[in-house]
Amino acid sequence: MANLSEKQLLVLTISVAILLTGGLLFLVYQDRTEVETIESEISGLDSRLQTAEMEVRKIPTREDKVLQFRAVEPRELAVLPTEQHIADFHRQLSGFLSTAGMKFQELPESSPEDSELAKGIRVTRNRIKGLGDANAILKFINSIENDPRLVAVKGYKVQAGEPDRDDPEATIIHEVEIELETYHYRPGKASINREHIPGGEERLQDPKMRATIAAFQPERPDTYVLRPAVGRRDPFVDPRRAREFIDPDAERAEFEAQEKIVVELESSYRDVTEILEKEKALESAGDLFRLDRIRREIDDKINNLRARVEQVSVTKAVSVTALQARIDVLDENLGRVRTSRAPKEVVVTRIVAEKVIEEIREKFESGKYAEIDSLGQSWVSFLRGKEVMPEAQPVLEEIRLLRDRAKVLAEFGVMTFKIGGRIVDRENPARSVVQINGKYLRVGDPIDGKGLVRLLEIGLDSVAFGYKDETIRRGVDSDGRGSK
C-alpha cells in the first residue's frame, strides 16, 4: 500500500466501493425476489384457505343431503327388482305355463351375471321351450310381461305344428322357444361401507329434516293391467259359440268364496296397521331395542301378506271385478307402507343399553332365566352391524355376564335334589351332615357323579350348592323337603 500513489489509492478505493455497492445491490435484489416469492405463496395459501373454508361451511349441508338420501334410499330403490323377486319369478314360471295351458320341454337354469346397463344391476338370460296352441302361447307371453321391471321378452321362435288329417277340428300344437332376460338390483359390497356422520341419528330427528324425508316421493313402477269389463269381449272366446248359462246360486257361492279370501287379507292388513301404531309409540319413547324387534315383526308380516296377495294374483283366485278392486287397494296400501319404512342407522348408546339391562335385571331377580336367554339372543341380533358407543360397552359387558349367569342358573334349575334330614353344627360347619337324594353328605362333597355340583353350606333353613362358579341356595321346608 505504501508504494501506491495517491491516484492509485483513489482508484482502488472507488473500485472497492463499486464492488461493495454492487454486491449489496445484488443481495437486496435477491432478498426482494425471495420476498416476492414468499408473498406470492402466502397469497396462494390465503386463496386455498378461503376455498377450504367455503368447502367446510358446505359440509353440514352436504351431510344433511347424505343423511336424507340414506333415509329415503330404500324407498328410492324399491322400484328396482330384488334378487328375491327374480327368484320368486323363476319359481312361478312353471305356474305361468300350466295356467296358460302350455307344456314345457325345457326350463331355464338361472345364472345371473353383471349387466352393462349400470353397476349393481344383475341380468339373467333364460331360454324356455314349450308346447301349446296359439291361445296358450299368447296367454303365457302376456302373463310374464305384466311386470316389465322383472322380465323382458328378447325374442321367440314358433315352429308351426301340423294339423291332424284324421281330425281337422283338433287343436294344433306348436313348438315355441322364448328368450327372456330378468334383471335385479344387488349393490356390491363396497357400497355398503359408509362413513359415519357424527350426530346423524339426532340430526334425523330435526323437524325440518323429518319433513323433507316425509315429503320425498319415490319413483313408482308403471303397471298395466287389463281390467275385466262386462261389455268387453274376451278375445280368446269364439263369438260364434253360444254363451253359457250361469247358475245364480253357483255364482253367489263363488262370490262368497272369493270374498272370504279378500276379507282375510284385509284383516291381516289391519293387524299390520295396529302394530305400526305400537312402533310409533316405541320410537317416540326412544326404546330402540324393542323398536328393532317390533320392526322385524312388522317386516315379516308385510312380506308374508305381500306373498299371499301375489299368490292370489298369480293363481287368479279372485276374479270378481269389485273384489279385485279391493285387492288392488290393499296391494297399493302395502306398497305405500313398505316404501315408507326406511331403515335408520341406529347407534347403540348407553341409554339404549341401560333400558335392556333394567329388563334383564328384573327378569333375573324374578328367576325368569329362560326368558333372559331368549332376550339375550334378540339383543345379540340387534347389535349385529351397529355402531356401539364407548360409554355403552360396560353395560354390554354386564348384559353378557347376566346372560351367562342366567344360563348357568337355568341349567341348575332343571336338576332335581331331594333334601332330607340334616344335622347342623354351627360351631364346626364341617361336621354338619345333610341327606340329599338318599345319601348323607358333608360340605365339599360332590352331588352328582361328574362333580359339577358340590355342597357348599348346610343351614337350618337352606342348603347352598356350587355349580359353575355360582352359589345357589335351596330352601328346606319344615318337613325336610327341598324347595327351589
C-alpha positions in Angstrom: 0.0 0.0 0.0 2.9 2.4 0.7 4.2 2.1 -2.9 0.9 3.1 -4.4 0.4 6.6 -5.5 -2.4 8.8 -4.3 -4.2 8.4 -7.6 -3.9 4.6 -7.5 -5.3 4.6 -4.0 -8.2 6.7 -5.1 -8.9 4.3 -8.0 -8.6 1.3 -5.7 -10.9 2.8 -3.1 -13.5 3.7 -5.8 -13.3 0.1 -7.3 -13.8 -1.5 -3.9 -16.7 0.8 -3.2 -18.3 0.0 -6.5 -17.8 -3.8 -5.9 -19.3 -3.5 -2.4 -22.2 -1.4 -3.7 -22.8 -4.0 -6.5 -22.7 -6.8 -4.0 -25.1 -5.1 -1.7 -27.5 -4.3 -4.6 -27.4 -7.9 -5.7 -28.2 -9.1 -2.2 -31.0 -6.6 -1.9 -32.4 -7.8 -5.3 -32.1 -11.4 -4.3 -33.9 -10.7 -1.0 -36.6 -8.8 -2.8 -37.1 -11.6 -5.2 -37.4 -14.1 -2.4 -39.8 -11.8 -0.5 -42.0 -11.5 -3.6 -41.9 -15.3 -4.0 -42.9 -15.8 -0.3 -45.7 -13.2 -0.7 -46.9 -15.0 -3.8 -47.0 -18.3 -1.9 -48.8 -16.6 1.1 -51.4 -15.2 -1.3 -51.9 -18.6 -2.8 -52.2 -20.2 0.6 -54.8 -17.5 1.6 -56.8 -18.3 -1.5 -56.6 -22.0 -0.8 -57.6 -21.4 2.8 -60.6 -19.3 1.7 -61.6 -22.1 -0.7 -61.2 -24.7 2.1 -63.3 -22.5 4.5 -66.0 -22.3 1.9 -66.0 -26.1 1.5 -66.0 -26.6 5.3 -69.1 -24.4 5.5 -70.8 -26.6 2.9 -70.1 -29.8 4.9 -73.2 -29.6 7.2 -75.4 -29.1 4.2 -73.8 -31.9 2.3 -74.0 -34.2 5.3 -77.7 -33.4 5.6 -78.2 -34.4 2.0 -76.3 -37.6 2.6 -78.5 -38.4 5.6 -81.6 -37.6 3.7 -80.5 -39.9 0.8 -79.7 -42.7 3.2 -83.1 -42.3 4.8 -85.0 -42.5 1.5 -82.7 -44.8 -0.3 -84.8 -48.0 0.3 -87.9 -46.2 -1.0 -86.0 -44.9 -4.0 -84.5 -48.3 -4.8 -87.8 -50.1 -4.2 -88.7 -49.5 -7.8 -85.9 -51.9 -8.7 -86.5 -55.7 -8.6 -84.6 -57.5 -6.0 -82.9 -60.9 -6.2 -85.8 -62.4 -4.2 -88.3 -61.0 -6.8 -86.4 -62.8 -9.5 -86.2 -66.0 -7.6 -89.9 -65.9 -7.0 -90.5 -65.2 -10.7 -88.4 -68.2 -11.7 -90.4 -70.4 -9.2 -93.6 -69.2 -10.8 -92.6 -69.9 -14.4 -94.0 -73.4 -14.3 -97.2 -72.0 -12.8 -97.4 -69.5 -15.7 -97.0 -72.3 -18.2 -99.7 -74.5 -16.6 -102.1 -71.5 -16.2 -101.7 -70.6 -19.8 -102.2 -74.3 -20.8 -98.7 -75.0 -22.1 -96.4 -77.9 -21.6 -92.8 -77.1 -21.1 -90.0 -79.1 -22.7 -87.1 -77.2 -21.0 -87.0 -74.7 -18.2 -84.0 -72.4 -17.7 -81.4 -72.6 -15.1 -80.9 -69.1 -13.9 -77.3 -67.8 -13.7 -77.1 -64.1 -13.0 -74.2 -62.0 -14.2 -73.2 -58.4 -14.1 -75.1 -56.2 -16.6 -73.6 -53.5 -18.7 -76.5 -51.2 -18.0 -75.3 -50.0 -14.6 -73.3 -51.0 -11.6 -75.3 -53.2 -9.2 -77.7 -54.5 -11.9 -77.6 -58.2 -12.5 -79.1 -59.9 -15.6 -80.2 -63.5 -16.0 -80.7 -64.8 -19.5 -83.2 -67.6 -19.9 -84.5 -69.8 -22.7 -87.8 -71.6 -22.4 -89.0 -74.3 -24.7 -92.6 -75.5 -24.6 -95.6 -76.8 -26.5 -99.1 -75.3 -26.8 -101.7 -73.9 -29.1 -101.7 -70.3 -30.3 -104.1 -69.3 -27.4 -101.8 -70.8 -24.7 -98.7 -69.2 -26.2 -100.2 -65.7 -26.2 -101.5 -66.1 -22.7 -98.1 -67.2 -21.5 -96.3 -64.3 -23.1 -98.9 -61.8 -21.7 -98.6 -63.2 -18.2 -94.8 -63.0 -18.0 -94.7 -59.4 -19.4 -97.2 -58.0 -16.9 -94.3 -56.5 -14.9 -91.7 -55.1 -17.4 -89.3 -54.4 -14.5 -88.8 -58.1 -13.9 -88.6 -59.6 -17.3 -88.2 -58.7 -20.9 -89.0 -61.0 -23.9 -86.0 -60.6 -26.1 -87.2 -62.9 -28.8 -89.1 -66.0 -29.6 -89.4 -68.7 -32.3 -92.5 -70.6 -33.2 -92.4 -73.9 -35.1 -95.8 -74.4 -36.5 -97.5 -77.7 -35.8 -99.1 -80.0 -38.3 -102.9 -80.3 -38.4 -104.4 -83.7 -37.7 -105.6 -85.1 -41.0 -108.0 -87.5 -39.3 -109.5 -84.8 -37.1 -109.4 -81.4 -38.8 -111.1 -79.8 -35.7 -108.3 -80.9 -33.4 -106.2 -78.2 -31.7 -102.9 -77.6 -33.5 -100.0 -77.7 -31.1 -97.0 -75.5 -31.8 -93.4 -75.6 -30.5 -92.2 -72.3 -29.1 -88.8 -71.1 -27.9 -88.8 -67.9 -25.9 -85.7 -65.9 -24.9 -86.1 -64.0 -21.6 -84.0 -61.6 -19.6 -84.6 -60.9 -16.0 -83.0 -58.1 -14.0 -82.5 -57.4 -10.3 -80.5 -54.9 -8.2 -77.8 -56.1 -5.9 -75.3 -53.5 -4.8 -71.7 -54.5 -4.4 -70.0 -55.0 -1.0 -68.1 -51.7 -1.4 -71.2 -49.7 -1.5 -72.3 -51.0 1.9 -69.3 -49.4 3.7 -70.4 -45.9 4.7 -68.7 -43.1 6.5 -70.2 -42.4 9.9 -71.7 -38.9 10.2 -71.3 -37.5 13.7 -74.7 -36.9 15.3 -76.5 -38.4 12.4 -79.3 -40.0 14.5 -80.0 -36.8 16.3 -80.0 -34.7 13.1 -82.5 -37.1 11.5 -84.9 -36.2 14.3 -84.8 -32.5 13.4 -88.3 -31.4 12.4 -87.1 -29.8 9.1 -85.2 -32.9 8.2 -88.1 -35.2 9.0 -90.4 -33.1 6.9 -88.0 -33.3 4.0 -87.8 -37.0 4.3 -91.6 -37.4 4.7 -92.2 -35.2 1.6 -89.9 -37.4 -0.6 -91.8 -39.1 -3.4 -90.0 -42.2 -4.8 -90.3 -43.3 -8.3 -93.1 -45.8 -8.8 -93.2 -48.6 -11.4 -95.6 -48.3 -14.3 -98.1 -51.1 -14.4 -100.7 -52.0 -17.0 -103.5 -54.4 -16.1 -106.4 -55.1 -18.3 -109.4 -54.7 -16.1 -112.4 -57.1 -16.7 -115.5 -55.4 -18.1 -118.9 -56.8 -18.8 -119.1 -55.1 -22.2 -115.6 -56.3 -23.2 -115.4 -59.4 -25.4 -112.9 -62.0 -24.4 -110.5 -62.1 -27.4 -109.9 -65.8 -26.7 -113.5 -66.8 -26.9 -115.1 -67.6 -30.2 -118.1 -65.1 -30.6 -119.9 -67.7 -32.7 -120.2 -70.0 -29.8 -123.4 -69.8 -27.8 -122.9 -68.1 -24.4 -123.1 -70.4 -21.4 -125.8 -70.1 -18.8 -124.5 -69.1 -15.4 -126.3 -70.6 -12.3 -127.1 -67.7 -9.9 -126.5 -70.0 -6.9 -123.2 -71.1 -8.1 -122.2 -67.5 -8.9 -123.2 -66.4 -5.4 -121.2 -69.3 -3.8 -118.2 -68.3 -5.9 -118.5 -64.7 -4.9 -118.7 -65.6 -1.2 -115.7 -67.9 -1.5 -113.7 -65.1 -3.2 -114.9 -62.5 -0.7 -113.7 -64.7 2.2 -110.2 -64.6 0.7 -110.3 -60.8 0.4 -111.7 -60.4 4.0 -108.8 -62.5 5.4 -106.3 -60.4 3.6 -107.8 -57.1 4.7 -107.9 -58.4 8.3 -104.2 -59.2 8.1 -103.6 -55.7 6.9 -105.5 -54.2 9.8 -103.2 -56.3 12.1 -100.2 -54.7 10.5 -101.6 -51.2 10.9 -102.2 -51.9 14.6 -98.6 -52.9 15.1 -97.5 -49.9 13.2 -99.1 -47.7 15.9 -97.0 -49.6 18.6 -93.9 -48.9 16.5 -94.6 -45.2 16.6 -95.1 -45.3 20.4 -91.8 -47.1 20.9 -90.0 -44.7 18.5 -91.3 -41.7 20.5 -90.2 -43.3 23.8 -86.7 -43.9 22.3 -86.8 -47.6 23.2 -84.7 -48.7 20.2 -84.2 -52.3 21.3 -87.9 -53.1 21.5 -88.4 -50.9 18.4 -86.0 -53.1 16.5 -87.8 -56.3 17.5 -91.2 -54.9 16.5 -89.9 -53.7 13.2 -88.7 -57.2 12.4 -92.2 -58.5 13.3 -93.8 -55.9 11.0 -91.4 -56.6 8.1 -92.2 -60.4 8.4 -96.0 -59.7 8.4 -95.7 -57.3 5.5 -93.6 -59.8 3.5 -96.0 -62.7 4.2 -99.0 -60.6 3.3 -97.4 -59.4 0.1 -96.6 -63.0 -0.8 -100.3 -64.0 -0.2 -101.5 -61.1 -2.3 -99.2 -62.1 -5.1 -100.2 -65.7 -4.9 -103.9 -64.7 -5.2 -103.0 -62.6 -8.2 -101.0 -65.3 -9.9 -103.5 -68.1 -9.3 -106.4 -65.8 -10.3 -108.2 -66.8 -7.1 -110.1 -63.6 -7.1 -111.7 -62.7 -10.4 -114.8 -60.7 -9.4 -114.2 -57.1 -10.5 -115.4 -55.5 -7.2 -113.3 -57.9 -5.1 -110.3 -57.5 -7.4 -110.5 -53.7 -6.9 -110.3 -54.2 -3.1 -107.2 -56.4 -3.6 -105.7 -53.7 -5.7 -106.3 -51.1 -3.0 -104.8 -53.5 -0.4 -101.7 -54.0 -2.6 -101.3 -50.3 -3.1 -101.5 -49.7 0.6 -99.0 -52.4 1.3 -96.6 -50.8 -1.3 -97.1 -47.4 0.4 -96.3 -48.9 3.8 -93.3 -50.8 2.6 -91.7 -47.9 0.8 -92.3 -45.6 3.8 -90.5 -47.9 6.1 -87.0 -46.7 5.6 -84.5 -48.4 7.9 -82.5 -46.0 10.1 -78.9 -46.2 11.1 -79.0 -46.9 14.8 -76.1 -46.1 17.2 -76.3 -48.1 20.4 -75.8 -45.6 23.2 -75.6 -46.1 27.0 -79.2 -45.1 27.4 -80.4 -47.8 24.9 -78.2 -50.4 26.7 -79.4 -49.4 30.2 -83.1 -49.9 29.1 -82.2 -53.5 28.2 -80.1 -54.2 31.3 -83.0 -53.0 33.5 -85.3 -55.5 31.9 -82.8 -58.3 32.2 -82.2 -57.4 35.9 -85.9 -57.6 36.6 -86.2 -61.0 35.0 -83.0 -62.2 36.8 -84.4 -61.2 40.2 -87.7 -62.9 39.3 -85.9 -66.1 38.4 -87.0 -66.0 34.7 -83.7 -67.3 33.4 -85.1 -68.9 30.2 -86.6 -65.5 29.2 -83.3 -63.8 29.8 -81.6 -66.3 27.3 -84.3 -65.5 24.7 -84.0 -61.8 25.3 -80.2 -62.0 25.1 -80.3 -63.7 21.7 -82.5 -61.0 20.4 -80.1 -58.4 21.9 -77.1 -60.0 20.1 -79.0 -60.0 16.8 -79.9 -56.3 17.4 -76.3 -55.4 17.9 -75.1 -57.1 14.8 -73.8 -54.5 12.3 -74.5 -51.5 14.5 -72.1 -48.9 16.0 -71.7 -49.1 19.8 -70.7 -46.0 21.7 -67.7 -46.5 24.0 -69.7 -45.4 27.1 -72.2 -48.3 26.4 -69.5 -51.0 26.5 -69.6 -51.5 30.3 -73.4 -52.1 30.1 -72.9 -54.5 27.3 -70.4 -56.5 29.4 -72.9 -56.5 32.3 -75.6 -57.8 30.0 -73.2 -60.6 28.8 -72.4 -61.6 32.4 -76.0 -61.7 33.4 -76.8 -63.8 30.3 -74.1 -66.3 31.3 -75.2 -66.4 34.9 -78.8 -66.9 33.8 -77.8 -69.8 31.5 -76.0 -71.5 34.4 -78.9 -71.0 36.8 -81.4 -72.3 34.2 -79.3 -75.4 33.8 -79.2 -75.9 37.6 -82.9 -75.3 37.8 -83.8 -78.4 35.9 -81.7 -80.6 38.2 -83.7 -82.4 40.9 -82.3 -82.7 44.5 -84.4 -84.3 47.2 -83.2 -82.8 50.5 -83.9 -84.9 53.6 -82.8 -84.8 57.2 -79.8 -82.8 58.3 -77.6 -82.2 61.3 -76.3 -78.6 61.6 -73.2 -77.9 63.7 -72.9 -74.1 64.0 -69.5 -74.2 65.8 -68.0 -76.6 63.3 -69.8 -76.4 60.0 -67.6 -79.1 58.5 -69.3 -81.6 60.8 -72.7 -80.8 59.5 -74.5 -83.5 57.6 -77.5 -83.5 55.2 -79.3 -86.2 53.3 -79.6 -85.4 49.5 -81.1 -87.9 47.1 -80.8 -90.6 49.8 -77.1 -90.0 50.5 -75.6 -88.3 53.6 -73.2 -85.6 52.5 -70.9 -83.1 54.1 -69.7 -79.6 52.9 -67.5 -80.0 49.9 -68.9 -83.4 48.8 -69.9 -83.7 45.1 -73.7 -84.1 44.5 -73.6 -85.6 41.0 -71.3 -88.3 39.6 -69.3 -85.8 37.5 -68.6 -83.5 40.4 -70.1 -80.5 38.6 -72.3 -79.7 41.6 -70.9 -79.6 45.1 -72.3 -79.0 48.6 -71.1 -75.6 49.9 -73.2 -75.0 53.0 -75.7 -76.7 55.3 -78.0 -74.3 57.2 -81.1 -74.7 59.3 -83.4 -73.3 56.6 -81.4 -73.8 53.4 -78.7 -75.7 51.7 -76.2 -74.0 49.4 -74.9 -75.7 46.2 -72.0 -74.7 44.0 -72.3 -75.0 40.2 -70.1 -73.4 37.6 -68.9 -70.6 39.9 -72.5 -69.9 41.0 -73.8 -70.3 44.6 -77.4 -71.5 44.6 -79.5 -71.8 47.7 -82.3 -74.2 48.1 -84.7 -73.6 50.9 -85.8 -76.5 53.1 -89.4 -76.9 54.3 -90.3 -77.9 57.8 -90.9 -81.5 56.7 -87.4 -81.7 55.3 -88.2 -81.4 51.6 -86.2 -79.1 49.4 -87.7 -76.2 47.6 -86.4 -74.2 44.7 
